[in-house]
Amino acid sequence: MTLMPETQVTQVALVEDDTGMRERIARVVGADPSLALAFSASNAADVLAWLGENPVDVLLVDLGLPDQPGLQVIRQCRAMQPACAVMVLSIFGDEANMVQAFEAGASGYLLKDGTETDLATHIRNLRAGGSPMSPVIARQLLRRWQTRAEPPRPSAQSAPPRAAVVPERLSPREFEVLDLVSRGFTYVEVGVQMGVSASTVQSHIRNIYGKLDVHNKSEGVFEARNLGWLP
């Protein structure tokens, strides 16, 4: 195995339509001496035009772009630059998006909840040949593999059906908090929009976690979407 020279700087390109998120990611990349943000775009057209003329080591892609799907960006990037490693940064943690992203050519998949903290490490791991994934994404992949590998289950006649466990429905304020969080707002930003303190928002979040039986924002958004509570 050939290791990259320690002095080599990983060139990173980013496409993200949310200005605040794009700036936060840019700060994380810029603060790491082993990384350099070579290009940043808010839409698919701009990043694809740039990729057609400029080689890059890592591409960070948001799936929900305004002009065309992020999945298409991944496919075209892989066609134009096979050596470029692609990582998804998204609020979408459902199985369909996850599977399609990996099939399109992504090598990593991170949910935006808390990605900034360890993002530089994840980029370095991706560049080194790893496949960084948020825990909920890794768990879905494992569940998908286990479902395919397990033997057929007994028929309905031989085993009584189990009653489905329906989570307690959220209050209107909890729905509002979860909707804003799912759109990428921080607790402070949610509090400003709702006219309440950040501690009140955190209290709502704790109640949401308890009702949905989850442990973080990404899992909460994922479960709420599965239940049809969020678009």
C-alpha positions in Angstrom: 0.0 0.0 0.0 1.4 3.4 -1.0 0.9 6.1 1.5 0.3 9.7 0.5 3.1 12.1 1.4 2.4 14.0 4.6 2.8 17.3 2.8 0.2 16.5 0.2 -2.9 18.7 0.7 -6.2 17.1 -0.2 -8.2 19.3 -2.6 -11.9 19.5 -1.7 -14.8 20.7 -3.7 -18.3 21.3 -2.2 -21.8 21.7 -3.6 -24.4 22.8 -0.9 -27.3 25.1 -1.5 -27.7 26.2 2.1 -25.5 29.2 2.6 -25.0 28.7 6.4 -24.1 25.1 6.0 -21.7 25.9 3.1 -19.9 28.5 5.2 -19.6 26.2 8.2 -18.1 23.4 6.0 -15.8 25.9 4.4 -14.5 27.0 7.8 -13.9 23.4 8.9 -12.0 22.6 5.7 -10.0 25.8 5.9 -9.0 25.2 9.5 -7.2 21.9 8.6 -3.8 22.3 7.1 -4.1 19.0 5.3 -7.2 20.1 3.4 -7.9 22.9 1.0 -11.3 24.0 -0.3 -10.6 24.3 -4.1 -14.2 25.2 -5.1 -17.6 25.8 -3.5 -20.9 26.0 -5.3 -24.6 26.3 -4.5 -25.9 24.3 -7.4 -25.2 21.4 -9.6 -24.5 23.3 -12.8 -21.7 25.4 -11.4 -19.9 22.5 -9.7 -20.2 20.2 -12.8 -18.8 22.9 -15.0 -15.9 23.4 -12.7 -15.3 19.7 -12.3 -15.0 19.4 -16.1 -11.9 21.6 -16.1 -10.3 21.0 -12.6 -9.2 17.8 -11.0 -10.1 17.4 -7.3 -9.5 14.7 -4.6 -12.8 14.8 -2.7 -16.2 16.1 -3.6 -18.8 16.8 -0.9 -22.4 16.7 -2.2 -25.7 17.7 -0.8 -28.5 15.6 -2.3 -31.2 18.3 -2.3 -29.9 20.8 -4.8 -32.1 23.4 -6.5 -31.4 22.7 -10.1 -30.8 18.9 -10.4 -30.5 16.0 -7.9 -27.3 15.5 -6.1 -27.3 11.9 -7.3 -26.8 13.1 -10.8 -23.8 15.2 -9.7 -22.3 12.1 -8.1 -22.8 10.1 -11.4 -21.3 12.8 -13.6 -18.4 13.4 -11.2 -17.5 9.7 -11.2 -17.7 9.7 -15.0 -15.5 12.8 -15.4 -13.1 12.1 -12.5 -12.9 8.4 -11.5 -10.2 9.1 -9.0 -12.3 11.6 -7.1 -13.8 10.3 -3.9 -17.4 11.4 -3.3 -19.1 11.9 0.1 -22.7 12.8 0.7 -23.6 15.4 3.3 -27.4 15.4 3.6 -30.4 15.6 5.9 -31.9 12.7 4.1 -31.2 9.5 6.0 -33.8 7.2 4.4 -32.8 3.9 2.8 -33.8 4.9 -0.7 -31.5 7.9 -0.8 -28.7 6.0 0.9 -28.8 3.1 -1.5 -29.1 5.3 -4.6 -26.1 7.4 -3.5 -23.8 4.4 -3.1 -25.0 3.0 -6.4 -24.3 6.3 -8.1 -20.7 6.1 -6.8 -20.5 7.8 -3.4 -18.0 6.3 -1.0 -19.2 8.0 2.2 -22.5 9.3 3.6 -22.9 11.7 6.5 -26.0 13.2 7.9 -25.7 16.9 8.6 -26.5 16.5 12.3 -23.1 17.2 13.9 -21.0 16.5 10.8 -18.9 19.6 11.2 -17.2 18.4 14.4 -15.4 15.4 12.8 -15.8 16.4 9.1 -12.0 17.0 8.6 -11.3 13.5 10.0 -13.9 12.0 7.8 -12.5 13.7 4.7 -9.0 12.4 5.4 -10.4 8.9 6.0 -12.3 9.1 2.7 -9.2 10.2 0.9 -7.2 7.3 2.4 -9.7 4.8 1.1 -12.3 4.6 3.9 -16.1 4.9 3.7 -17.2 7.3 6.5 -20.8 6.9 7.5 -23.1 8.3 10.1 -24.2 5.6 12.6 -27.8 5.6 11.4 -26.6 5.1 7.8 -24.3 2.3 8.8 -27.1 0.7 10.8 -29.4 0.8 7.8 -26.8 -0.9 5.6 -26.3 -3.6 8.2 -30.1 -4.1 8.6 -30.4 -4.3 4.8 -27.7 -6.9 4.6 -29.1 -8.9 7.5 -32.6 -8.9 5.9 -31.2 -10.3 2.7 -29.1 -12.9 4.5 -31.6 -14.2 7.0 -33.6 -17.4 6.2 -37.3 -17.1 5.3 -39.6 -16.4 8.2 -42.4 -18.7 9.2 -45.7 -18.1 7.5 -48.4 -16.1 9.1 -50.3 -19.3 9.9 -47.5 -20.6 12.1 -46.8 -17.4 14.0 -49.3 -14.9 15.3 -48.7 -11.4 14.1 -47.1 -8.9 16.5 -49.0 -5.6 17.1 -47.2 -2.6 15.7 -45.8 -0.2 18.2 -47.1 3.3 17.3 -45.1 6.1 18.8 -46.9 8.8 20.8 -47.9 11.6 18.5 -46.0 14.9 18.9 -47.5 18.1 20.1 -47.9 21.0 17.6 -44.9 22.8 19.1 -42.8 19.6 18.9 -43.8 19.2 15.3 -42.7 22.8 14.6 -39.3 22.2 16.3 -38.7 18.9 14.5 -39.7 20.5 11.1 -37.2 23.3 11.6 -34.5 21.0 12.8 -35.0 18.7 9.8 -34.4 21.8 7.6 -31.0 22.3 9.1 -31.6 25.0 11.6 -29.6 25.0 14.9 -31.3 25.0 18.3 -30.6 28.7 18.6 -32.0 29.5 15.2 -35.1 27.4 15.9 -35.6 29.3 19.2 -35.3 32.7 17.3 -37.9 31.6 14.8 -40.3 30.3 17.4 -39.7 33.2 19.9 -38.5 30.9 22.7 -35.1 30.2 24.3 -32.6 27.6 23.2 -33.2 25.7 26.4 -36.9 25.5 25.6 -36.0 24.1 22.2 -33.8 21.5 23.9 -36.6 20.5 26.2 -38.9 20.0 23.2 -36.1 17.9 21.5 -35.8 15.7 24.6 -39.6 15.1 24.5 -39.3 14.2 20.8 -36.5 11.8 21.4 -38.5 10.0 24.1 -41.7 9.7 22.0 -39.8 8.5 19.0 -37.3 6.3 21.0 -34.3 7.9 19.3 -31.0 9.3 20.5 -30.1 12.2 18.1 -31.6 14.6 15.6 -30.8 12.5 12.6 -32.6 9.5 14.0 -35.5 11.7 15.0 -35.9 13.1 11.5 -35.5 9.7 10.0 -38.2 8.1 12.2 -40.6 11.0 11.7 -40.2 10.7 7.9 -40.8 7.0 8.1 -44.0 7.7 10.0 -45.1 10.2 7.4 -44.9 13.1 9.9 -42.4 15.0 7.8 -42.2 15.4 4.0 
